[in-house]
Every structure is written in structure tokens, then in C-alpha cells.
Amino acid sequence: MTITQLQYVLAVAEHKNFTLAAEKCFVTQPTLSMQIQKIEEELSILIFDRSKKPIQLTDIGHKIVNQAKNIVNEANRIQDIVEQQKGFIGGEFRLGIIPTIMPTLLPMFLNNFIKKYPKVKLLIEELNTDEIIVKLKNGHLDAAIAATPLEDEKIKEIVLYFEPFVAYIPEHHSVFQKEEIEVSDLNINEILLLQDGHCFRDGILNLCKNGTDIEQNNFQIQSGSFETLIKLADEGLGTTLLPYLHTMDLKESDKLKLRNFKEPKPAREVSLIYPKSELKMQIIDALRSTIAGVVKGAIVFQNVQIISPLQKK
């Protein structure tokens, strides 16, 4: 069997369809099917149950796919070892970033990075945390920037910075008069939240819920935009919480409505995450050092309380 054949097996296992897997591997469907059949004949087993729609792995197929991932990763490591030995920092690098970090952090470091490492071709994709984890494990991302800790044994994390939560309190609200606030000052049923799927939403719920049931308001909003939540707060429909970096771009009149939490300030931990296979570590290290250099002046908080980004069951 060959590395290419194992890559075909992994593609079918992921897409559960021979035609789609062939498209992703840039070969014809008969070619892909024939190569997978050769492996099955060589091993005298069936990797896929073709009678089911979509195609499913057999019991032994699951074990073979897990081992195939290890083999393909180790094969990729050979080129990685050569590039590290040569001190080469370049090539394609696929980076995922969660939506609540992308618009603030990316403009801070991207220009510096591409000027310093012109041979790296960054392919950047905005994804939620669940999508990032799947793509990291399937080999479709080399690294990502997300809120941590994720408590996933297959993913490594390098902490970049701690970003405090900041409350946005409209003038009519009773808490507006306070210079600093505590979590107990906030009513979870008044906080305007991002839509499901955002880990920042889950962080706020972990911070503020404290066993309190969330009541149903007479309106529901599905928004991925902090700007929308700010405008709704200004209309008297509640309060909201923002990541610290997002507050730096607000209008001066809106900054007057920001309230910091007392220390230890609730904050999210933002990390560079990557698979345990540790491929392309020279580029990961370059990203880490570049981001650390630009956020060092913007984020200087130390006395913080890290809020989990994971949804509590």
C-alpha cells in the first residue's frame, strides 16, 4: 500500500462518498475506487460498508483509518524535518480564527507577519470552535486561534494573551453610575448574547448564569455581530459584554458606556492551537512571536479569572 492510497481512504472516510472524495483528491472516481479496492484486497478485509448510504466504515475500517491518519502525518513530518533543518519558514499554512477574535486581532498582526515571512502563504478561514477542532483533527487546518482551554487531548495550546470581558451599559441602566462592576451587578436575562455556536456566548453564560434559569424574552435575536448588540442595548433592550480588544474601536461616546469588572477581572484565554502531530512548528512559532509582539502593548492585564469557553452540560 502507498501513502496516496491511504490519503484516498481518509478522504472517503471524511466525506462518506466516493465521488466527492475523488473531487477533493483531484482524481477520477474510478481511480480512487480502484486504489481503495487494492488495499482491501491486500488486507483481505472491507474498510467501507458500501451497502449503507452514506458510506460507513466497518469496525476494522475505523481502526485502519485511525492508523492511516498517523501514517500520513508521519510521512508529512519528513518534509517538515527537512525544512526545519534548513531553517526554511515558508509554504502554505492554513489558519483558522474564531469570529469574535478575527476582526480585532488579525489586523493587528497580519501585515507584520507577511512582511517578516514573505515565503509563507497564509490561508485564513473564519470558523467557530467546533469547526476548527474538526478541521484540525482531519488535517484541514495547520493551526488556529481560539478561546481556551478546550480540554482536548489531541490538541495542543500555546496561550497568547488574556482578554477581559467588558460590560456595555447604556445610560438609562441602574449600573451605569458605577465606575467598576461585579458579576452580581448583572442580570443574565438582560444580557444580549451572540447566537449559539459562539464560544464567547458560552463564556458569558458560564460567567453570569450561576444556576439561574434564562427566561424567554418577548423577542429572540440570532446575531453574530457585536455592533448589533450594542445598538440594541442603546435602544433600551438590555446590556451586553464585549471582548476588551473590540472596545478599542468604539466611538468615544460609546466608550463612556463601558464598565470594567473589579479584579480579578473575568477574561477569556486566547491561544494558538494545533494538532499533537506538531507539523510546521517553525511557522507556528513565527506566528506566536509575531502576535506576542503586537498584543504586548495592547493587553497588559494580569490579575484575571479565566472563564471557560466550553458550554456547560
N, C-alpha and C positions, 0 to 999 in steps of 0.2 A: 504494500500500500504506500501511497505517497502523501505528502503534505497537502497537495492540491485536492486529492480525493477527500481527505479529512475536512478541508475547508468546505467542500461541497456538502458533506454530511452535516456540518454545523449550520450551513445556510438553510437546508431543508428543515432541520430541527427547529430553527428560529421562525421561519416563515410558514411552515406546515403546508407547503405547496411546492411541487417540483418546478412548475413554470415560473413562479415568482422567484424562487431560489436561483434558477438559471439566469434570470434577468439580472439579479443582484451580483452574480458571479461573472457576468458578461460572456456566457457560453450558451449554446443551444440547449433546449430541454432534453433532447435525446442523448447529447454528450454527457450531461450531468447525470442522467438516469443510468446510463451505461457504466459510468465510473463508480457510482454508488453500488450498483449491482455487482461489480467486480470485487469490491470489498466484502460484500455479504457472502459471495461465493467463496472467497479466500478464507473467511472466518467460519463458513458453514452455519451462519445464523441470519436472521432478519433484523435489521436495525429499525425499520419502519413498518408499521401496520398500514398497508395501503388500502385496506378494506374500509377504513374509517375516514370520514370527512369532517373536519380537516384531518390530514395525515397525522398519525400519532406515533410516538416512539414506543417500541416494545420494552419489556422490562430490561432485557440485556442492552437494548438501544440506549436507555438512559445512562447506563454505566459507561458505554462506549463514548457517548457524547461528552460526558464529564472528562474522560481521559483525553479525548481529541482536543478539547479546549486547552488542556495542559500542554499537549504536544505542540500545538500550533503556537501557543505563547512562547514556549521554549525555543522553537525554531526562529521566531521573530527576535528573540533575545540575541541570537548570533550576530545579526546586523547591528543591533543596539550596542553590543560589546565592542565591535569594531569602531563604531562612530565615537563611543566614549574614549577609546584608546587614542584615537586621532584628535580628540578634543573638538570634534565637529558638533556644532549646535545648529541644526537645520532640518529641512524636510517638512512633511505635512504633520500638523499637530491638531487634533480635534478636541476642542474645549467646550464644555457645557457650562452655562451660568444660569442660576435661577432668576426669575423675573424681578424679584424685589432687590436684587443686587446689580443686575446688568446695567440699568440706566445711570447709576451713580458711580460704580467702581470702574466699569470698562473705560469711560472717557478719561479717567484718572491715570491709567497705566498703559493703554494700548499704544499710543503714539511713542512713548518712551521705549516700549518693548520692541516694536517693529524697527525703530531706528538703531537700537543696540544689537538686535539679532535679525538682520535683513534676510538671512537664508532660511528662516523659519516661516512656513506658510500656515498661518493660523486659520482654522476653520471653526468659527464660533457659532454656537447654537443656543438659543434661549429655551430652556426646558424646566419643568418642575422637578422637584427632588425625586419623585418616584420614577419619572422617565430617565433621569440621569443615572440612577442606580442600575436600572435595566440595561442601559446602553454601555455603562462601564463594564458590567459583567459579561455582556455579549461582545465586547471588543469594538464597539462602535464609537467610543469616546476614549481618548487617552487620559484625560483628567477633567475635573470640573471644579467650580467654585460654588459652595453651598453652605447653608447653616448646619452646624454640627453641635453635639456629637450624634452620629447616625446609628451607632451601636451595631455595625455590620462587620462581621469578622473577615469578609472578603475585600473590604475597602480600607485603605489607609488614609489618615487625615493629618495635614500639617496646618496648625492654626495660624491664620494670617492676622486677625485682629478681633477685638471685642467691640460690638456696635450697640450702644444703649438704645432702649426704647424711649421715645419722647412723646409726651401727650400733646394733642392739639385740642385746645379747649376754647370754644367760642365765647365771646364777651358776656353773653347772657347767662352762662352756666355758673353755678354757685362756686365751683372750684377755681374759677378764673382769678379770683382775688389772691389765691395762694401763690407764693413765689416758687416753692417746691412742693411736690405732691407725694403721696404714698399710694400703694396699690389699693388700700382700703378706701381711698377717696373716689375710686371709680366704680361705676355700676356696669357690670358686664352687659346688661340689657340696653345700655345707652351707647355702647361702643360699636361704631360702624366698622365692619370687618371686610376683608378681601374674600373673594369667593373660595369655595372648597378647592383643595389642591395646592394652596399656597402654604408653605411651612410657616410663614410669618403670621398667618391667621392662627395656626395651631399653637404657635408660641404665645400669642396673646391670650388664647383660651387657657393654656396651661398657667399663665401668669395670673389671670383675673378670675377664673371660674370658681376655684376653691369649693367645689361641690355644689355650687349654685346652679339650678336649672335655668337654661336660657328660655326666656319667654318669647312667644311668637309676636313680632310687631305687626302692625297693620300694613306693612309694606315689606317686600323682600328685594334684595339687590344682589346681583351676580356681577361683580366688577373686579377687574384685576388692576385697577388704577387708583393710586393714592390721591391723585388730583380730584377724582370724582368724590371720594370720601371726604376730602377737605371742603369741597363745595357744599356737600350735603350737611356737614357739620355747621357751616356758616349759615345755612338755611334753618338751623334750629332743630335738626333731626338727630342730633347726638354728638358724641365726641369720637375721636379716633386716635390711634397710636401710629407713629411713624418710625422708621429706622433713622438713626442720627444723620447719616450722610444725606438722606433725602431732604432733611430740613435745611441744609446749607444752600439749596437753590430756591427756597421760598422767597416770595416778595417780603420786603421789610415789614409791611403791615400785617402779613400773616405770621411772621416770626414773633410778633408781640403776643400771639396766642399760644405759643409753645410753653410747655411746663416740663421741667426736668424732674425726675424722681430723686428722692433722697438716697444717699448712699447706704448700702451698696446698691448701685443703680441696676435694675433689671436690664439684661443685654442678651443679644444673640452672639454666638461664637461663629465666626466666618472662617472657613477653612478651604484649602486646596486639597481635593480628594482625588484618589487614583487607585487602580486595582493593585492587589498584593503582588501581581507579577512584576511590578516596578519597571515597566518598559519606558524608554525615553526619559529617564530620570534627569538627564542633563538639561532638557527643556523644562521639565517640572521645576528644577532648582532655579533656572533662569527666571521663570515666571514668579516664583516665590520671592526671590531677591528684588525683582523689579517692583512688585506690588508692595512689599515691605517698605521700600524706599519712598513710595509716594503716599502711603497712608500714615507713615510715622508722624508727619506733621499735622494731619487732619484728625486722627483718632488717638487721643492721649489718655484715655480712661483706664484706670487700673482697678479701683475698688468697685467691682461689678458682681452681679449674681447672674450666672449663666442660666437662661431659660431653655428648656429642651424644645427642639423644633418638631419632635415626634408627636403625632396625635395619640392622646391617651385613650386606651381602650375603655 
